[in-house]
């Protein structure tokens, strides 16, 4: 059945009419995609092909993997290779059939909403996926994927994307970004500087990453000072290639201002392989402050994502590696943990620090009051587990009345799945209009204000926050 034009909106006729009118006004706006994990290779190679429906839509999607694993589907049955060499399902059609057999598990979830939108809007398939029509749907998608016109560059234009930012390791050469620019294609694909593998002393291969940083920056790194200078050099390299932001992931928002001697001592222990867990936590906390200071100087927007226990299932991690759907949210505390950073740069209007959390309890208790006071702070949109209809409604209810809309950043899709980008933005825009229509029917805002707020949420806030 085709998707309804008034989907997700309130059943109350007056509110639904207002929401639909607001949505009609913002639906044609271009998509600003300031933070995500799309591989730039999709756009650097004009002949890039997506592969099979399974390889495109199922195997790399940790939302799908976690749900199917939770209901008893072995990851080997989904084509995920294991470290112990257990035989895996190699037939993409069989994997797709398995997914369709379990489609009922996704009813009411963001995954189902995103995929139904992609099937209809991108592939022209309005039938709901079922075990009976799985083969037919697979073949229709395959036929579309084999069309030479079905390329990432053409879809970028079809999706009306104005700018798309990737997320790239600090030691990435950005060769794909260079190839995009050299090709003459007019799409705006910008890099984002992510130094987590260097700032977290417990990262696997940390020393090798330092060696790569040394080689790329041309700075021999035997001291903390040299490490600091090499990071600054790489930031400049990214900025020259169009980057407007950095991205940082940490387990907690802990920050600590170390003296130069303390930072040097920890760094030297790390180089010798002698740094412990306390060293790692203190060093990351210190380097987050240093990164904020660098952002104040070079103008790169700083993003901080916290509050997740990565690879919680030890058995799945041992057998199948990371990013298999076993990441679980953690509680977080911002008020005390961020204070050293905010004491240093929080009052600087030239810095933009965007905060993301998986701990919704902090929205009204900490994050909204912090962003509603410190000039440097803005709040990112609902993230990961909360990038959903209900998560968005909770976000508006808990954040806006204290932080104010200008201290938020609109939407970013934060996805590895290119074809889901329009669906994610559509869901956000509809959630925005549902929220605003509720304010309208209650007389809390007028229609001009609602239209202005809808535009800001869909387009203006993200463009402004990320300096795009």
Secondary structure, 3 states (H helix, E strand, C coil): CCCCCCCCCCCCHHHHHHHHHHHHHHCCCCEEECCCCCCCHHHHCCCCCCCCHHHHHCCCCHHHHHHHHHCCCCHHHHCCCCCCCCCCCCCHHHHHHHHHHCHHHHCCCHHHHHHHHHHHHCCCCCCCCCCCCHHHHHHHHHHHHCCCCCCHHHHHHHCCEEEEECCEECCCCCHHHHHHHHHCCCCCEECCEECHHHHCCCCCCHHHHHHHHHHHHCCCCCCHHHHHHHHHHHHHHHHHCCCCEEEEEECCCCCCCCCHHHHHHHHHHHHCCCCCHHHHHHHHHHHHHHHHHHHHHHCCEEEEEECEECCCCHHHHHHHCCCCCCCEECCCCCCCCCHHHHHHHCCCCCCCEEEEECCCCHHHHHHHHHHCCCCCEEECCCCHHHCCHHHHHHHHHHHHHHHCHHHECCCCCCCCCHHHHHHHHHHHHHHHHHHHHHHHHCCCCCHHHHHHHHHHHHHHHHHHHCCC
